[in-house]
């Protein structure tokens, strides 16, 4: 059913205010068997997205195949589309892991209804893309000076438990979030005593700024 111009405007405003509504109503994701399907979020995924909105720092202990990376990608897509000049960086040990999350966000954007693409893609690269409103996301491996020179709106550390030297990297990246930037660190459990493990435990004990999500 085609929407009138007025209905489109109402939907744009509603989706722009609520990333959960945006994801449930308009995000489409790739299913290995069923192909392109609506991203009908589970309750825990909705709660995760609300945590992103309510907390500046989130640390997520996850199991595999729960669609948490897809949930984060949908949030990234929403953030870029409805906000100007947002700078999102996704880091992981392997560039391909970080790029996969960027790819998911881009796929969600590309399958939106044309009238909802209020900021078109202006620069489209394999590991990054930028919208006409100045918002961008890019993937980087954790080696080298990932993101150290730029102010970040959102830093995403994917599979954080297996990132070596993350303590040192976090010390370097934390100042880039000083203008109010957010962080989402997500991982399946891997070993103890690493940055992710310590950050998650301390978050549960309310000893740091992170909000724990399990």
C-alpha positions in Angstrom: 0.0 0.0 0.0 1.5 3.3 -1.1 1.9 6.0 1.5 0.8 9.6 1.1 3.4 12.3 1.4 2.0 13.2 4.8 2.2 9.6 6.0 5.8 9.4 4.7 6.7 12.4 6.8 5.0 11.0 9.9 6.9 7.7 9.4 10.3 9.5 8.9 9.8 11.4 12.1 8.7 8.3 14.0 11.5 6.1 12.7 14.0 8.9 13.4 13.0 9.1 17.0 13.0 5.3 17.7 15.7 2.9 16.5 13.6 -0.1 17.6 10.6 1.1 15.5 13.0 1.8 12.6 14.6 -1.7 12.8 11.3 -3.6 13.2 9.4 -1.6 10.6 12.0 -1.0 7.8 15.2 -3.0 8.3 15.6 -6.1 6.0 18.3 -8.7 6.6 19.7 -11.6 4.7 18.6 -15.0 5.9 20.8 -18.0 4.7 17.7 -20.0 3.6 14.8 -17.5 3.2 16.8 -14.7 1.5 15.9 -11.1 2.3 13.5 -10.9 5.2 12.2 -8.2 7.6 14.3 -7.8 10.7 11.6 -8.8 13.1 13.5 -8.3 16.4 13.4 -10.5 19.4 12.7 -8.8 22.7 16.3 -9.1 23.9 17.4 -7.4 20.6 15.0 -4.6 21.2 16.2 -4.2 24.8 19.8 -4.1 23.5 19.0 -1.3 21.1 17.3 0.7 23.9 20.5 0.2 26.0 22.5 1.8 23.2 20.2 4.8 23.4 20.2 5.0 27.2 23.9 4.3 27.9 27.0 5.9 26.5 29.2 2.8 27.0 27.8 -0.8 26.5 29.7 -4.1 26.8 27.9 -7.1 25.4 28.7 -10.7 26.3 27.0 -12.7 23.6 26.6 -16.2 22.3 27.0 -16.9 18.5 24.1 -16.7 16.1 21.9 -14.4 18.3 21.9 -11.6 15.7 23.7 -9.2 17.9 26.0 -8.0 15.2 23.0 -7.4 13.0 21.3 -5.5 15.8 24.4 -3.3 16.1 24.4 -2.8 12.3 20.8 -1.7 12.3 21.5 0.8 15.1 24.5 2.1 13.1 22.3 2.5 10.0 19.7 4.4 12.0 22.3 6.6 13.6 23.9 7.6 10.3 20.6 8.2 8.5 18.9 10.4 11.1 21.9 12.4 12.5 24.3 14.7 10.8 28.1 14.4 10.9 28.2 11.2 12.9 31.6 9.4 12.7 31.4 5.6 13.5 34.4 3.4 13.6 34.2 -0.4 13.7 37.4 -2.2 14.8 38.2 -5.9 15.1 41.4 -8.0 15.0 40.7 -8.8 11.4 39.6 -6.1 8.9 37.2 -8.6 7.4 35.4 -9.0 10.7 35.0 -5.2 11.1 34.1 -4.8 7.4 31.3 -7.4 7.8 29.5 -5.3 10.3 29.8 -2.2 8.0 28.5 -4.4 5.1 25.5 -5.4 7.2 24.7 -1.7 7.9 25.1 -0.8 4.3 22.8 -3.7 3.2 20.1 -2.5 5.6 20.4 1.0 4.2 20.2 -0.1 0.6 17.0 -2.1 1.2 15.1 0.8 2.8 12.1 2.3 1.0 13.4 5.0 -1.4 11.4 7.8 0.5 13.2 6.8 3.8 16.7 7.4 2.3 16.6 11.0 3.4 20.4 11.2 3.1 21.7 9.4 0.0 25.0 7.4 0.0 27.7 9.8 -1.3 30.9 7.8 -0.9 30.7 4.0 -1.2 33.8 1.9 -0.6 34.3 -1.7 0.4 35.0 -1.0 4.0 33.2 2.3 4.5 30.4 4.5 3.3 29.4 8.1 3.8 26.0 9.7 3.5 25.2 13.2 2.1 24.5 14.4 5.7 28.2 14.0 6.6 27.7 10.8 8.6 30.0 7.9 7.9 31.1 4.5 9.1 34.3 2.7 8.4 36.0 -0.6 9.3 39.5 -0.9 10.6 41.7 -3.6 12.0 43.1 -3.1 15.5 46.7 -2.9 14.3 48.2 0.5 13.9 46.6 3.8 14.8 42.9 3.0 14.2 40.9 6.1 14.7 43.3 7.8 17.0 43.3 11.1 15.2 39.6 11.7 14.8 36.7 12.5 17.1 34.4 9.5 17.1 30.6 9.5 17.7 30.6 5.8 18.2 33.3 3.2 18.5 32.4 -0.4 18.0 34.9 -3.1 19.1 33.8 -6.4 17.5 34.9 -9.8 19.1 36.7 -7.7 21.7 37.8 -10.7 23.8 40.2 -11.8 21.0 41.7 -8.4 20.3 45.3 -8.4 21.6 46.6 -5.3 23.3 43.1 -3.8 23.6 44.1 -2.2 27.0 46.7 -0.1 25.2 44.4 0.5 22.2 41.5 1.6 24.5 43.9 4.1 26.3 44.6 5.5 22.8 41.0 5.6 21.6 39.3 6.8 24.8 40.3 10.4 24.2 38.6 10.3 20.7 35.3 9.7 22.6 35.8 12.7 24.9 33.4 14.9 23.0 30.5 12.6 24.1 31.3 9.7 21.8 29.8 6.3 22.6 31.3 2.8 22.7 29.8 -0.7 22.1 32.2 -3.6 22.8 30.8 -7.0 21.9 32.2 -10.4 22.1 31.7 -14.1 22.6 33.6 -15.1 25.8 37.3 -16.0 25.2 39.7 -16.4 28.1 39.9 -14.5 31.3 42.0 -11.4 32.4 41.7 -9.7 29.0 40.3 -6.2 28.6 36.9 -7.5 27.6 36.6 -9.9 30.5 37.7 -7.3 33.0 35.5 -4.6 31.6 32.5 -6.9 31.6 33.1 -8.0 35.2 33.7 -4.5 36.4 30.5 -3.3 34.6 28.5 -5.9 36.5 30.0 -4.7 39.7 29.3 -1.1 38.7 33.0 -0.2 38.9 33.2 1.4 35.5 31.1 3.5 33.0 30.0 0.5 31.0 26.5 -0.9 31.0 26.7 -4.8 30.9 24.4 -6.7 28.5 24.3 -10.5 28.5 
